[in-house]
Amino acid sequence: MYMTDEEKRKLESNIQRTPTCWIWRGGTTKDGYGLVWIGSTTWLVHRLMYLLYKGILIPEFEIDHECTIRHCVNPDHLKQV
């Protein structure tokens, strides 16, 4: 996935890293999942972070937050199920 430097800065500027979770501080869905506009696509941030840090997303799978915090985008807390 290609992202411009400006898009990377936009993404990073909305993440607050804590000792455990990476909390998304940007826009969210009504259910509390992070949203970001990259290129011409609106992404759920946890799916984008999984793709950027772990690789391929399987479309039929969901991304589970092992920490149970919907606005956490720490790739170590995300698992495809």
Buried (B, 14 or more C-beta within 10 A) or exposed (E): EEBEEEBEEBBEEBBEEEEEBBBBEBEBEEEEBBBBEBEEEEBBBBBBBBBBEBEEBEEEEEBEBEBEBBBBBBBEBBBBE
